[in-house]
Amino acid sequence: MRGASGDRTASTRLRRYLPFLDWMPRQTPRSLRTDAIAGLTGAVLVLPQGVAYALLAGLPPEYGLYAAIVPVILAALFGSSRQMVSGPVAALSIALFSTLQPFAEAGTSEFITLAMTLTFLAGVFQILLGVARLGALVELVSHSVITGFTAGAALIIAASQLPHALGLEAVENGSFLSLWPQLLTRLDAIQPLALLITAATILVCLAFQRWLPRWPGMIVAILATTLLAAWLDPQGQSIQRVTEVQAGLPPLSAPDLSLENLRLLTPGAMALGLLGLVQAVAISRAIAASTGQRLDNNQEFIGQGIANLGGAFFSGYVSSGSLTRSGLNASAGACSPMAALFSALFLIPILLLASPLLQFIPMPAIAGQLLLVAFKLVDRQSIREALTLSHSEATVLLITFFSTLLLAMEFAIYLGVLASLIFYLRRTTRPPVVESDLNQAPPTLQQTIGEAGCQVLRIDGSLFFGACDSVAKRLEYVDQPNLVILAAGINFIDLSGIHLLQRQARRCHARGGKLYLAWTKPSVVARLQRVGLVTEDPRDEQPVVIVL
């Protein structure tokens, strides 16, 4: 019996560290067939996306496809979600470019090495968070922070693609604000054919989304505009094409972990790692809400970390869960992470065979698709809700949004989280103290006090060290001998809160009255009883606690 129990314990522990041992043996021919179809669809979809996101990150186009192979396999094997697909994503691509832009020129070997180093550090950070069981850390990044960040990133994405969409020469790397003067001075050089390709791409994609949402509209748009560009500008004089994409498997790469690089990249790696985790957890939760799967945030942290760690050695830059490909994967009926594995495996022969053809894709077509991606990143409903819900939510959103535009993007996340925490602490350290009447108190207490001078207050918040000063200022206005505190909203009380009640009880006693706590939670009663401050009135079903 002991041996069997030990075997089960060892097996459970092994499945916790290697989650694929749980779902892989359950595969059936039918589920494999369904996952294979979903994987093939995802592999086709990632072709234009991967190229576009790599260019957005300042990397050669093939690196977007590399990031959709090894990182996807590792995230599927070691992650928690059954339907989520990882890989290159727009927000992390622009964040990586923004982080590395001050240190190296985009597309150079130095830039690529720094990108792999940043990916490696982000993966280490994510694994450490998962091993430390800090899955709840993502809760610190509020929805308003993510909404503000993605809206800012969307504007940066759109602005970065305007030169390609208009057929202009590439502008110098700079901040969001420095881009516009450069564009305004080149408006006379706009290429009408490039603008036509951009518009055609957007219209085709929108048409498929409207009338044929299950069809691969992005692929059709790329094919159609590639043929249109070949007809209108066969020499490539007016319509710029994608640079040559190298065919072949992802080459081995290595991060440069010099002390100087660690000093420069660690803050950005932590911000990108946290952003990637927030996005992955948000997507996996959205899918789990419809599938009923129980998720493990800590395991997802580890899975994303291993994916980035492995990607850093196989030319895959920082990745996370992809909303577009995950949604397509789920709608295609994917049964397990095998669908993500199939998408990566199918991409290998596609990369080997189709890479020579990718160089004919017009850049305005890629720009048009990225403009659509940027438009979708702006969650207009969440923005309206945040702006109308409360002053604090609106402030957090706006701080994050403008920080994303004006500062380094990794610091925008930090500022947003800091603003959220400040407003949260501001709310918790100022609990509402509301005037009430004796009719809200238990009947026993009403009979006990009777017509004697009494004041009733309701405290809607915990009495801890940070809130005591605010509550004490309100209690200074109490002038009746008896004070009844309706304590149903007090979930927690610490030593500072106990001392506050003691001081108020002495004031009541000096006036010939008492301090009463009504509707008090058992946990609060227990703490007060431990220090001998209260007696309970057993005549009422809801205990009335009298502070002595």
N, C-alpha and C positions, 0 to 999 in steps of 0.2 A: 504493500500500500504506500509506504513511504517513498519507494522508488518511483512508482507511478505518479505520485504527487510531485516529486522532484522533477520528473520529466515534463509534466505539464507546466510547471513554473519556468523551467528552462526554455520550453517552446514559446510560452507567452512572452518572456523577456526577449527572445530572439526575434519574434514577430514585431515587437515594439521597435527594435533597432533596425530591422529589415522588413518594413511594412509590405513589400511586394510578396513576401512569403505567405501573406494572408489572402491576397486576391488572385495571385497568379495560378495557384492550383485549382481554382474554381472555374477556369476558362472552359468553355464548350465550343464545339465547331460553329454553332450558331452565333455565339457572342464574339468569337474571333472574326467571323465574316462581317458582322456588323461593325466591329471596331476597325477592321481593315478598310471598309468603305469610308467611314468617318475620317480615318487617318489619311487616306488618299485625298479627300476633299481638303483637309487642312494643309497638306503638303503643297497642293496647287495654290491655295490662297496665300501661303506665306511667301511665294515667289515675289510678287510685286511689293508686298509689305516689307519683306526682309531687305530688299534693295533700297526701298524708300527710307526705312528707318536707319540703315547703315549710313546713307548719305546725310541724314539728319544728325547723326552722331559724329560726323566728320571723318568717317572711316570709309575705306574702299567698299564698293557695293556688295562684294562677295561675303564680307564679314557679317552682314545681316543674315545671310543664309547659313553661315557657320554657326551663328548663335541659335539657330533653330534645329540643330542636330544634337550635339553632346549635351548641352544644358537641358534640352527638352527630355532626353532619355533619363538623365539623372533626377530631374524634378519629378518625373512620373514614377520612378522606382522608389524614391525616398520621401515623396510628399504625402499629404493626407487626403487631398481631394481626388475623387475618382474620374471626374470629367474635365477638370481644369487643364489647359494646355499652356505651358510656359514658353518663353522665347523673347525675341526683341519686341519692345513696346515703345510707343511714341514718347511718353513722358520721360522715361529713363534715358532714351536716346538723346533728347534735347538737354536733359540734365547732365549727362556725361559730357556732351560737347561744351556746355557752359562751364563745367568744372575744370576741364582740361584746357580750355581755350587760352587762359593766361600763360600756360607753361610750354605749349608747343603748337606748331602750325598743323592744322587739320590735314589728315591724309599722309603725313610723313611717318617714317619708321619710328621716330621718337614718340609721336602722338599715339601710335598703335601700341607701343610698349607701355606707355602710361595708362592707356585704356585697359590693357590686360592686368596691370598692377592694381588699378582702381577696382576692377572686377574681383580680383583675388581678395583684396582687403574687405570689400563689401561682403563677399562670401564668408570670410572668417568671422566678421561681425555678426552675421545672421546665424551662423552655427553656434557661436558663443551664447547668443540670446536663447536659442532653442535648447541647448544643453543646460543652461541655467534655469529653464522652465519659466521664461519671462514672456510667454505667449500673450499675456494680458497687456503687455507694453503697447501693443497697437491701439488699445483703447485710449491712450493718451493723445493720439492724433485724431482730433475730432473731425466730424464730417465737414464742418465749415472750413477747416484747414485744407482738406483734400480738395474741396470744391474751389477754393480760392487759388490753390496751387495749380490745379489742372486748367483753370480758366486763364491764368497767367501764362502757363506753358503753351496753351493753345494759341495765344496771341504771338508768342515768340516763334512757334512753329510756322504760323501763317506768314509772319513777317520775313522769316528766313527763306521762305519759298517764293516770295514775290519776285525776286530777280529771275528765277527760272521760269515762273509763270508768264512773265512779261518779255522773256527773251533777252534780258539784259546780262551784261557781264557780272560775274560774281563780285559782291561788295567785300570790302575788308572786314575781317572779323572784328566785332565790337559789341557794345551793349545794345539793348533794344532801342534806346533813344538815339544812339549814334547812327543807326541804320537808316532812319528816315531822311536826313539831309543828303545822304549818298544817293538814295533812290530819286529824290526830287531833282537832283542835278542831271539825272540820266533819262528823264521821262521822254525826251525827244528821240531816244534810241530804241523805243519799244518796237518789238517785232510783231506785226499783226498776225503772222502765221503761228508764232509761238502762242500768242493769246488765243487764237482759234483752237489750237490743240488742247490748251488748258480748259477752255470752255466746253469743248466736245467731251473731254474726259469726265468732267463734272456732270454734264447732262446725261451721259450714258449710265454712269453710276447711279444717279438719282432715279433714272427711269427704271433700272433693274430693282432698286430698293422699293420703288412704288408699285410696280406691276409684277415683277418676278423675283421676290425677295429670296427664294431658295436657290436661285441660279448664281453662279460665280460672276457677278457683275463687274468686279474689279478686273478679273482676268479678261473678260470680253472687252472692257474699256481699253485695257492696255493693248490688246491685239488690234482692235479697230483703229486706235489712234496711231499705232506703229505703222499700219498700212497707209493711213491717211498722210502721215508725215513722209513716208517713203515716196508717195505720189506727188505731194506738194513741194518737197524739198529733198530730192534724192541725194544731193551733194552735202547736205547738212550745214549749209551756210547760214540759214535763218533759224533753223530749229536744232538746238543742241541735243546730242544723244548722250545716253549713259556711257560713262567710261567703260573700257573693256573689263569684263568680269572673268576672272581666272577660273578655269575648270579644274576640278580635282577635289579630293577630300580635304577637310579642315587641316591645315598644317599645324604642327606642334608650335607652341609659343611658350614664353616664360615671363613671369612678372619680374620687374626689377625692384627688389626689396632693399634698396639702399636707404640709409638713414635719412637722406635728404628727401627722397620720394615718400617715405613713411611720414615725414613731417608735413609735406605738402598735401598729400592725398588722404590722410586718415580722416580729417573732418568731412571731406566730401564723400568718402566711402561710407561713413556712418550714416550720412544723410540719404545717400542713394540706397543703401541697404535697408534703412527704415522705410523709405518710400516704396521700395520693391515689396517689402513684407506687407505693408498696408494694402497695396494694390492686390497682391496675391490673396490675402485673407478676405478682402472685400469681395473679390470675384468668386472665391470658393464658397463663401457664405451665401451669395446670391444663388449659386447653382444648388447648394445643399438645401435651400429653402423649398425648392421644387422637388428635389429627389428624396429628401428626408435623411440624407446621410449625416452621421455624427462626425464632426471634424475635430482634429487635434491641432490647435494653433502651434504648439511647440514642435510637433512633427513637421508641420508645414514650414516653420522657420528653418529646421534642419534640412529639409528637402530643397528649399530655395538656396540655402547656403552651399550645400554640396553641388548644386547645379552651377552656381557662379564660380565655385572653387574649381570644378572640372573644366568649365568653359574657359577660364583663364589660361589653361594649358592646351586648349584646342581651338584657339582663335575665336572664342565666343565671348563677346563683350556682355556687360551686365544685363541680366534678363529678369523677368518676373512673369506673373500670370497675364495672359493676353485676353482682354475682354472679347475682342472680335472672334478669335479662333476658339476660345472656350465656349462662347455662345453657339458658334457653328458646330462645334464638336457635340455639344449637348443636344442641339436640335437634330443632328444627324443620327441620334440614337446610340451614341457611344455608351458602352456598358462598363468600361473599366479603363484604367490608365494605359491599357494596351493600345488604345486609339492614338494616344500621344506618341507611344513608341513607334507605331506604324507610320505616323506622319513624319517622324525623323528619318526612319529607314527608307521610306519612299522618296524623301527629298534627296537622298544620296545619288541614285541614278538620274534623277531629274537635273541635279546640279552638274553631273558629269556630261550629260547629253545636251542640255539646253543652255548652258552657260555662254557658248559662242553667240547665241541668238539674242541674249539680253542686251548686248551693246547696241542693238538697233532701236531700243526703247527710247522715245523722246523724253527729255528731261521735263518739259512742260506737262507731260502726262503724269509723271511721278509727282510733280508739284501740285497738279490738280487733285490727285488722290490725297496728298497730305493736307491740302486745304480742307477737304471734306473731313479727314480725321480730326483736324483742329476744330472744325465746327462741331463735331460730335462730342469732343472732349468738354465743351462748355455745357455744364448741367444747368440749363436756364431755370428749370423748376426749383432746384435746390438753392440757386442764387436768390430767386424771388422769396422762397420760404425763409432763408436766413436774413434777408433784408427786412422782412416784415415781422418775423417772429420776435426778435428781441434786439436791443441795442448791442449787447455783448456778442451775439452770434454775427451780426452785421460787421462789427468792428474787427473780429477775428478774421472773417472772410476778406475784408478789405486790406487789412495789414498783410495777410499772406499773399494776396493778389498783387499788390503794389511792390512788395518785397521781391516777388518772383520776377517782376519786370525790371526793377531798378538795382537789385543786389544779385550776388551770386545765388543761383537757385538752391544750392544746398542749405544756405542760411535762411532761405524763406521758410523751409520746413521748421527749422529751429525756432524762428520768430513766431510762427503760427502756433506751435505747441506751447511756447512760453506765454503768448497772449491768452491761449485757452486756459492754461493753469492759473494765470493771474485772475481772470474773471471767475474761474471756479472758486478759488480761494476767497475772492471778494464776496461771492455769494454765501459761502459756508461760514465766513467770519462775521457776517451780518445777518443772522437768522431773523426772520420777521417776528416781532413781538406785538401781538394784536390785542386791542382792547376787546373784552368780551363781557358776558354777564353771568350771574350766578345760576341762571337756568340751564347753562351748558354743563354745570358741574353735576356729580352724582347726587341722587336724592338724599342720601345719608348726610352728605356735607351741607346741603341746603338746610336741612333740619338742624344740624349742629350750629351753624353760624347764625341762622335766623335773620333778625333785623339788625344785627350788629354791623358796624362800619366795615365794609368789605370792598375790595377791588379785585377784579378777575382779569388775568392776562393769559393769552395763549402763545406759547413759544414753539415756532415751527422750525426747529433745527437742533442739532446736537450742541450740548454745553461742553465745549472743549476749550483749551487754552486760547485758541485763536478767536473764539467767539465771545469770550467772557467780557471783554472790555465793552463791546457793542451792547450786550444785554445789560451790563451793569449801568450804563448811561441811561438806558430806558427805565430801569428799576428805581433810579433816583427820583423820578416823578411820582412814585407811589407815596400817598400821604394818609392812607387808611390804616387802622391797626391790624386788620386781617388782610392777607394777600393769598389769593388762590391762583396757582399756576396750572393751567390745563396742559399736561405734559405728554399728551399722546404723540406729539411730533418730536419729542426728544428721544432719539434712537441710541444715543451714547452720551456718557458723562465721564469726564476724567477728574483728576484731583483739583484742577483749577476750577472746574464747574462746581465741585462739592464745596470748595472754599467760598465761592460766590453765594451759594445757597445758605451757608452758615452765616455769612455777613448779613444777608437779607433777613434771616430768621432772627438775628439779634435786634435788628431795627424794629421788626414786628413786635418782639417781646418787650422792647423799651416803650412801645406805644400801648402795651397791654393786650396785644393780639398774638396771632400765630401765623406761620407760613404753612400753607397746605399745597401738596402736589396731588392732582387728580388725574385719573386715567393714565397712570404711570406704567411704562413697560416693565415686565418682570426683570429684564437684565439691568435696568436702571435701579429698580428697587433693591436688587441683590447687592449692587455696589454700595448703595447708601446704607444697607443693613450691615455690611462688613465693617464699616467705620462707626456703627452705633448711632446713626443720626436720625433714624426714623422708627415710627411705630405704625402698624397697619390697623385699620378699622375693619374688623371681620364682619360687620353687619351688612356690608354692601358687597355685591358680587364683583364689582370693579374696585380694587383696593384703593383707599384714599390714604396717601402717605403724608404724615405730619412731620415736618422737620423740627427737631427739638432744639 
